[in-house]
Amino acid sequence: MRTEIETTLEWARKLGADESDVILNEGNALSLSAQQGRIETYKVTSSRLIGVRVIRDHRVGISYSEDLSADSLRSMVESAIRLTHAVEPDENQSITLGGAPVVDTNSKTYREDSTPLEEKIKLTLHLEDEIKRRDPRTQAVPYNGYAEGESHSFYGNHLGLRVYEREKSFNCYTSALLKDGEKQALFYRSSNGRTFSELSPENAIRETLRFTRTLLEAKPVPTGKYDVIFEPDCFQSLFSCFTGLFSAKAVKDGYSRFGNSIGETIAHPELTLRDLPRYEKGFHHILTDAEGVAKTDLTLIEGGRLVSLYHNTATARHFGVKTTGHASRSPKGQLGTSLTQLVIDPGTTPAERLASGNVLRIFALDGLHAGVNASSGAFSLAASGELVQDGVVVQGVKGITLSGNFFDLIRNVSGVGQTLLPTTGRGFFAPEIRFTGLQVAGH
């Protein structure tokens, strides 16, 4: 592994730490954007960041450095040691996992790619040009470009555990600002892959124009209660606002009501929610969490019942259970929890039943930060989509406010589709789910 890891751990031992672990992240990235038929932005960046956590007398100190020189590493450890004098003891935090080195050799997340820069520039220009060519009402393509990145992550602790993981990703994106008389609309879409050839610029262009054209002709619907189906990316955006409720840390800190709900029915009986870090169709493949614990599949909701929270070793120790391998920590940050790749199991409802009668299909939500209260479950968000009647689009919809409560949302379900659908980023998978009786403020 990296000598900086070994040097840091040795300094922690010499300076009196009882326990210690180190995270080292390195990365580089390329980004391009085009405007008016020329490359507007060409940016190459790189980063290196190391962070240490030391524990002495059950007190935790954290420090980090962007300088990986020997003197800076010692200063970083000294700073972390000093911080242990200024904090209260935390009996739950302890670094106890040793073991053989874990090395990522997975070609799914890291593949060599020799695509020349000229091809990447050509793609970036093509994205803007095609939007304009396909619809003469295009006033601008404000968001348009290409990006790629490579990251290397290292973990080591005083017990000898060493972990190395890496990934490489590619992304292209485009948008369309259409104007027709007094009407105008904007939407954007992206595509990602593990190699340049995996990108689908055609899909990004086609979806961008489809949704923007819908919005251009859209109007509000009458105020009232509607059944709603969320388009996958939109559903992920809403659902992710509330996934912290399933964190054992949120329960411990008093931010989630699920602490006494294990075994209880909290959702519709057809809803089963899993965290699958190595899901074959997913974009991600993660070997360990931020404490070096091996990632495994975790079921959170099964048949509507809450069967587990997600834990790091500290929350597991607090609640007297085993960790689920969901520790998160950046080199700069405190120990936390996070999910990896969520999958909602397919249900039994045929597509024609999901689309029967009147239903709002929502593909855009705005105000996800200001309009959501994660603790209470309440949300009130500007929304756009389509009004569908018996499977036929009646009109585009915009200028409405969609309101509800997450705890009611996951209970009030009239159908769960049979086909699993990915988000654009392939980090969240769910069937179409028809939620009943959401309040819409329209005209």
PLY file of the C-alpha trace (Angstrom):
ply
format ascii 1.0
element vertex 443
property float x
property float y
property float z
element edge 442
property int vertex1
property int vertex2
end_header
0.00 0.00 0.00
1.00 3.63 0.17
3.97 4.66 2.33
1.98 7.69 3.52
-0.49 5.32 5.20
2.31 3.48 7.00
4.08 6.69 8.01
0.90 8.19 9.45
0.02 5.08 11.44
3.56 4.88 12.81
3.42 8.50 13.97
0.05 7.84 15.64
1.60 4.96 17.56
4.68 6.95 18.59
2.61 9.92 19.72
0.41 7.89 22.03
-2.73 6.91 20.13
-4.42 3.75 21.39
-6.07 3.19 18.01
-5.82 4.87 14.62
-6.91 4.63 11.01
-6.13 6.59 7.85
-8.02 7.41 4.65
-6.13 8.59 1.56
-7.99 9.69 -1.58
-6.40 10.62 -4.90
-8.12 11.60 -8.11
-7.93 13.38 -11.42
-10.62 14.71 -13.72
-11.20 16.23 -17.15
-14.16 18.42 -18.02
-15.19 20.06 -21.29
-18.10 22.30 -22.20
-19.21 23.87 -25.47
-21.08 27.04 -26.35
-21.82 28.51 -29.76
-20.03 25.75 -31.60
-16.71 25.98 -29.78
-15.11 24.57 -26.66
-15.75 27.08 -23.90
-14.22 25.21 -20.95
-11.31 22.79 -20.86
-10.32 21.88 -17.33
-7.96 19.27 -15.90
-7.78 18.85 -12.14
-6.13 16.54 -9.64
-6.46 16.14 -5.89
-4.78 14.36 -2.98
-6.16 14.33 0.53
-5.24 12.28 3.58
-7.05 12.13 6.89
-6.30 10.42 10.20
-8.56 9.37 13.07
-6.89 8.68 16.40
-8.49 7.35 19.57
-6.88 7.82 22.97
-8.66 7.13 26.25
-11.87 6.75 24.21
-11.54 10.30 22.90
-11.52 10.81 19.12
-9.38 13.29 17.21
-9.49 13.87 13.45
-7.17 15.87 11.20
-6.33 16.00 7.50
-3.77 17.35 5.06
-3.44 18.02 1.34
0.33 17.90 1.71
1.64 14.33 1.86
5.21 15.19 2.86
6.65 13.50 5.93
6.65 16.71 8.01
3.01 17.43 7.13
1.95 13.92 8.06
3.54 14.29 11.49
1.87 17.69 11.99
-1.47 16.19 10.98
-1.17 13.43 13.57
-0.06 15.88 16.26
-3.13 18.00 15.54
-5.42 14.98 15.86
-3.77 13.98 19.15
-4.27 17.51 20.54
-7.95 17.37 19.65
-8.43 14.32 21.85
-7.81 16.57 24.86
-10.73 18.83 23.92
-13.56 16.35 23.31
-15.79 14.18 25.44
-15.15 10.42 25.51
-17.02 8.33 22.95
-17.24 4.78 24.28
-18.80 3.53 21.03
-16.00 4.44 18.65
-13.30 1.80 18.47
-11.15 0.41 15.67
-11.15 -3.35 16.08
-11.06 -4.86 12.57
-7.84 -6.39 11.32
-7.30 -8.84 8.49
-5.62 -9.45 5.17
-5.33 -6.67 2.57
-8.38 -6.02 0.37
-7.49 -4.98 -3.17
-10.00 -3.97 -5.83
-9.38 -5.82 -9.09
-12.91 -5.40 -10.44
-12.99 -4.47 -14.13
-16.61 -3.38 -13.77
-15.65 -0.09 -12.13
-12.18 0.49 -13.59
-11.25 -0.17 -17.20
-8.45 1.33 -19.21
-9.66 3.65 -21.96
-7.49 5.14 -24.69
-10.07 7.33 -26.44
-8.20 10.34 -27.90
-9.00 13.84 -26.71
-10.22 14.76 -30.20
-13.11 12.30 -29.85
-14.14 13.82 -26.53
-14.10 17.32 -28.00
-16.09 16.09 -30.99
-18.71 14.59 -28.68
-19.01 17.79 -26.66
-19.59 19.88 -29.79
-22.01 17.28 -31.16
-24.24 17.48 -28.07
-24.87 21.19 -28.55
-25.13 21.00 -32.32
-27.69 18.18 -32.33
-30.03 19.92 -29.90
-30.07 23.00 -32.11
-30.40 21.01 -35.31
-33.31 18.90 -34.13
-35.45 21.75 -32.83
-35.27 25.24 -34.39
-36.98 26.68 -31.31
-33.76 26.15 -29.33
-32.66 29.45 -27.83
-29.66 28.06 -26.00
-27.99 24.90 -24.73
-26.94 26.26 -21.33
-25.66 23.00 -19.83
-23.64 20.94 -22.24
-20.45 19.00 -21.87
-18.31 16.00 -21.12
-16.53 14.86 -17.96
-14.39 11.95 -16.86
-12.73 11.11 -13.60
-10.51 8.56 -11.93
-10.25 7.99 -8.19
-8.07 5.84 -5.93
-9.00 5.26 -2.29
-6.79 3.75 0.41
-7.63 2.73 3.97
-5.34 1.47 6.70
-5.55 0.96 10.46
-3.24 0.16 13.37
-4.33 -3.50 13.34
-2.85 -4.09 9.91
-5.96 -3.92 7.71
-5.27 -2.33 4.33
-7.84 -1.61 1.60
-7.39 -0.26 -1.92
-10.31 0.56 -4.24
-10.44 2.44 -7.52
-12.93 3.57 -10.13
-13.08 5.36 -13.45
-16.18 7.06 -14.82
-17.29 8.94 -17.93
-20.23 11.31 -18.35
-21.84 13.48 -21.00
-24.80 15.81 -20.59
-26.86 18.28 -22.54
-29.86 20.58 -22.17
-32.34 22.53 -24.22
-33.88 25.94 -23.66
-36.81 26.07 -26.08
-38.91 29.14 -26.80
-42.15 29.40 -28.76
-43.74 32.83 -28.62
-44.16 33.71 -24.96
-43.63 30.12 -23.84
-40.26 28.70 -22.88
-38.97 25.59 -21.16
-35.68 24.07 -20.02
-34.65 20.50 -19.27
-31.44 18.47 -19.28
-30.33 14.85 -19.34
-27.03 12.96 -18.98
-25.44 9.60 -19.67
-22.65 7.84 -17.82
-20.42 4.84 -18.30
-17.24 3.11 -17.23
-15.70 3.64 -20.67
-16.15 6.33 -23.29
-17.90 3.88 -25.62
-20.54 3.10 -22.96
-21.88 6.65 -23.14
-25.20 7.18 -24.92
-25.25 10.78 -26.16
-28.20 9.90 -28.40
-30.30 8.96 -25.40
-29.32 12.16 -23.57
-30.26 14.27 -26.60
-33.53 12.44 -27.24
-34.69 12.53 -23.61
-33.71 16.18 -23.23
-35.82 17.20 -26.19
-38.75 14.97 -25.26
-39.13 16.40 -21.79
-38.41 19.99 -22.86
-41.05 19.82 -25.59
-43.54 18.48 -23.08
-42.81 21.35 -20.70
-43.09 23.92 -23.48
-46.77 23.04 -23.99
-47.49 22.21 -20.35
-49.98 23.91 -18.04
-51.30 23.38 -14.52
-54.01 20.86 -13.67
-56.92 21.67 -11.34
-56.17 21.62 -7.61
-57.06 18.32 -6.01
-55.81 14.86 -5.07
-54.10 12.71 -7.70
-52.51 9.32 -8.04
-48.83 9.81 -8.94
-46.09 7.78 -10.61
-42.57 9.24 -10.43
-40.11 8.89 -13.31
-37.01 6.99 -11.96
-34.58 9.93 -11.63
-37.29 12.01 -10.02
-38.25 9.22 -7.63
-34.64 8.82 -6.56
-34.37 12.55 -5.86
-37.43 12.47 -3.60
-36.71 9.12 -1.95
-33.09 10.02 -1.15
-34.29 12.95 0.96
-35.62 10.41 3.45
-33.16 7.50 3.34
-31.36 8.98 6.34
-34.39 7.96 8.40
-33.17 4.36 8.12
-29.74 5.27 9.54
-29.01 3.98 13.03
-27.00 7.16 13.59
-30.08 9.28 12.87
-32.05 7.18 15.34
-29.30 7.49 17.95
-29.12 11.26 17.47
-32.91 11.65 17.68
-33.58 12.56 14.04
-35.55 9.45 13.04
-38.70 7.91 14.43
-37.74 4.40 13.29
-35.81 3.49 16.44
-38.60 1.35 17.90
-40.08 0.24 14.57
-38.01 -2.85 13.76
-40.46 -5.61 12.85
-43.35 -3.20 12.37
-45.23 -2.56 9.13
-44.23 0.88 7.87
-45.00 0.56 4.15
-47.30 -1.14 1.66
-46.98 -4.96 1.76
-45.57 -5.04 -1.79
-42.66 -2.72 -0.96
-39.28 -4.36 -0.35
-36.21 -2.10 -0.16
-32.65 -3.41 -0.32
-29.17 -1.91 -0.36
-27.12 -3.92 -2.87
-23.54 -2.61 -3.10
-22.58 -5.10 -5.83
-25.83 -5.28 -7.79
-24.87 -6.63 -11.19
-26.85 -4.08 -13.22
-25.76 -1.16 -11.04
-23.08 1.38 -11.78
-21.33 0.95 -8.44
-19.37 -1.91 -6.95
-18.00 -1.19 -3.49
-15.93 -3.70 -1.53
-15.74 -2.11 1.93
-17.12 0.75 3.95
-15.07 3.58 5.51
-13.95 1.33 8.37
-12.77 -1.47 6.11
-15.80 -3.65 6.83
-16.82 -5.83 3.87
-19.95 -4.63 2.10
-22.84 -7.11 1.96
-26.45 -6.93 0.81
-28.87 -5.46 3.34
-32.67 -5.60 3.36
-34.21 -2.56 5.03
-37.90 -3.12 4.29
-39.32 -6.54 3.45
-42.97 -6.92 2.51
-43.69 -3.54 4.08
-41.99 -4.38 7.39
-38.92 -2.54 8.65
-36.36 -5.29 9.24
-33.12 -3.36 9.70
-31.43 -0.01 10.06
-27.99 0.57 8.56
-25.03 0.78 10.94
-21.37 1.59 11.34
-19.42 -0.08 14.16
-20.16 2.77 16.60
-23.94 2.66 16.17
-23.85 -1.13 16.21
-22.01 -1.05 19.52
-24.51 1.49 20.89
-27.51 -0.67 19.97
-25.85 -4.00 20.75
-25.99 -5.39 17.21
-23.54 -6.18 14.41
-22.44 -3.50 11.99
-24.06 -3.69 8.55
-20.96 -2.25 6.83
-22.38 1.21 6.17
-19.74 3.42 7.74
-18.92 6.61 5.87
-16.07 9.04 6.46
-14.13 11.37 4.24
-10.55 12.29 5.10
-11.91 15.52 6.59
-15.00 14.16 8.30
-16.35 12.44 11.36
-17.59 8.86 11.30
-21.08 8.61 9.82
-23.32 6.23 7.91
-24.38 6.02 4.27
-26.13 3.73 1.83
-24.63 2.52 -1.43
-27.05 1.31 -4.13
-30.78 1.02 -3.42
-33.10 -1.42 -5.18
-36.87 -1.68 -4.68
-38.08 -5.13 -5.68
-40.50 -5.52 -8.61
-44.15 -6.11 -7.74
-47.09 -7.83 -9.39
-49.12 -5.01 -10.95
-49.41 -5.16 -14.77
-48.50 -2.00 -16.68
-52.06 -1.48 -17.94
-53.40 -1.46 -14.38
-50.74 1.02 -13.26
-51.81 3.38 -16.05
-55.57 2.95 -15.69
-57.72 6.01 -15.09
-56.08 9.36 -14.41
-52.53 9.50 -13.10
-49.84 12.18 -12.92
-46.42 11.06 -14.14
-43.90 13.38 -12.49
-40.47 13.82 -14.12
-39.17 16.99 -12.41
-39.20 18.26 -8.83
-37.80 21.58 -7.65
-37.06 22.85 -4.14
-35.91 19.51 -2.72
-33.88 21.20 0.01
-36.22 23.96 1.14
-39.41 21.96 0.54
-38.55 18.81 2.51
-38.54 18.11 6.24
-36.72 14.81 6.57
-37.62 14.27 10.24
-41.38 14.82 9.91
-41.56 13.34 6.40
-43.38 16.37 5.01
-42.65 17.65 1.51
-44.07 20.42 -0.68
-42.37 20.74 -4.04
-42.80 22.42 -7.41
-43.43 19.64 -9.91
-43.69 19.02 -13.63
-44.81 16.01 -15.63
-47.65 14.62 -17.69
-51.33 13.91 -17.05
-52.05 10.42 -18.34
-55.48 8.86 -18.88
-55.65 5.11 -19.44
-52.07 5.11 -20.70
-52.51 8.06 -23.08
-50.82 11.41 -22.38
-53.53 14.07 -22.13
-51.33 17.10 -21.44
-47.99 18.26 -20.15
-48.12 19.57 -16.59
-46.15 22.36 -14.92
-46.81 25.16 -12.46
-48.11 22.82 -9.76
-47.08 22.13 -6.18
-47.03 18.51 -5.01
-47.46 17.95 -1.27
-47.46 14.92 0.94
-45.69 13.02 3.68
-43.09 10.30 3.16
-44.54 8.05 5.87
-47.96 8.20 4.19
-46.45 7.95 0.70
-44.89 4.53 1.23
-48.12 3.20 2.76
-50.60 4.58 0.23
-49.70 2.47 -2.79
-52.19 1.01 -5.27
-49.73 -0.82 -7.49
-46.07 -1.86 -7.84
-44.92 -2.58 -11.39
-43.32 -5.77 -12.62
-40.31 -4.23 -14.39
-37.25 -2.84 -12.61
-36.19 0.54 -14.03
-32.78 2.22 -13.56
-32.07 5.87 -12.99
-29.80 7.67 -15.45
-26.89 7.15 -13.07
-27.76 3.47 -12.46
-27.34 3.87 -8.72
-31.05 3.44 -7.85
-33.47 0.87 -9.23
-37.23 0.70 -8.77
-40.35 -0.43 -10.61
-43.08 2.05 -11.39
-45.06 2.59 -8.20
-48.50 4.20 -8.18
-48.93 6.34 -5.07
-52.48 7.36 -4.22
-54.06 10.60 -3.09
-51.23 13.14 -3.21
-52.30 16.75 -2.90
-51.71 18.95 -5.92
-52.08 22.73 -5.90
-52.72 23.80 -9.48
-55.31 26.25 -10.81
0 1
1 2
2 3
3 4
4 5
5 6
6 7
7 8
8 9
9 10
10 11
11 12
12 13
13 14
14 15
15 16
16 17
17 18
18 19
19 20
20 21
21 22
22 23
23 24
24 25
25 26
26 27
27 28
28 29
29 30
30 31
31 32
32 33
33 34
34 35
35 36
36 37
37 38
38 39
39 40
40 41
41 42
42 43
43 44
44 45
45 46
46 47
47 48
48 49
49 50
50 51
51 52
52 53
53 54
54 55
55 56
56 57
57 58
58 59
59 60
60 61
61 62
62 63
63 64
64 65
65 66
66 67
67 68
68 69
69 70
70 71
71 72
72 73
73 74
74 75
75 76
76 77
77 78
78 79
79 80
80 81
81 82
82 83
83 84
84 85
85 86
86 87
87 88
88 89
89 90
90 91
91 92
92 93
93 94
94 95
95 96
96 97
97 98
98 99
99 100
100 101
101 102
102 103
103 104
104 105
105 106
106 107
107 108
108 109
109 110
110 111
111 112
112 113
113 114
114 115
115 116
116 117
117 118
118 119
119 120
120 121
121 122
122 123
123 124
124 125
125 126
126 127
127 128
128 129
129 130
130 131
131 132
132 133
133 134
134 135
135 136
136 137
137 138
138 139
139 140
140 141
141 142
142 143
143 144
144 145
145 146
146 147
147 148
148 149
149 150
150 151
151 152
152 153
153 154
154 155
155 156
156 157
157 158
158 159
159 160
160 161
161 162
162 163
163 164
164 165
165 166
166 167
167 168
168 169
169 170
170 171
171 172
172 173
173 174
174 175
175 176
176 177
177 178
178 179
179 180
180 181
181 182
182 183
183 184
184 185
185 186
186 187
187 188
188 189
189 190
190 191
191 192
192 193
193 194
194 195
195 196
196 197
197 198
198 199
199 200
200 201
201 202
202 203
203 204
204 205
205 206
206 207
207 208
208 209
209 210
210 211
211 212
212 213
213 214
214 215
215 216
216 217
217 218
218 219
219 220
220 221
221 222
222 223
223 224
224 225
225 226
226 227
227 228
228 229
229 230
230 231
231 232
232 233
233 234
234 235
235 236
236 237
237 238
238 239
239 240
240 241
241 242
242 243
243 244
244 245
245 246
246 247
247 248
248 249
249 250
250 251
251 252
252 253
253 254
254 255
255 256
256 257
257 258
258 259
259 260
260 261
261 262
262 263
263 264
264 265
265 266
266 267
267 268
268 269
269 270
270 271
271 272
272 273
273 274
274 275
275 276
276 277
277 278
278 279
279 280
280 281
281 282
282 283
283 284
284 285
285 286
286 287
287 288
288 289
289 290
290 291
291 292
292 293
293 294
294 295
295 296
296 297
297 298
298 299
299 300
300 301
301 302
302 303
303 304
304 305
305 306
306 307
307 308
308 309
309 310
310 311
311 312
312 313
313 314
314 315
315 316
316 317
317 318
318 319
319 320
320 321
321 322
322 323
323 324
324 325
325 326
326 327
327 328
328 329
329 330
330 331
331 332
332 333
333 334
334 335
335 336
336 337
337 338
338 339
339 340
340 341
341 342
342 343
343 344
344 345
345 346
346 347
347 348
348 349
349 350
350 351
351 352
352 353
353 354
354 355
355 356
356 357
357 358
358 359
359 360
360 361
361 362
362 363
363 364
364 365
365 366
366 367
367 368
368 369
369 370
370 371
371 372
372 373
373 374
374 375
375 376
376 377
377 378
378 379
379 380
380 381
381 382
382 383
383 384
384 385
385 386
386 387
387 388
388 389
389 390
390 391
391 392
392 393
393 394
394 395
395 396
396 397
397 398
398 399
399 400
400 401
401 402
402 403
403 404
404 405
405 406
406 407
407 408
408 409
409 410
410 411
411 412
412 413
413 414
414 415
415 416
416 417
417 418
418 419
419 420
420 421
421 422
422 423
423 424
424 425
425 426
426 427
427 428
428 429
429 430
430 431
431 432
432 433
433 434
434 435
435 436
436 437
437 438
438 439
439 440
440 441
441 442
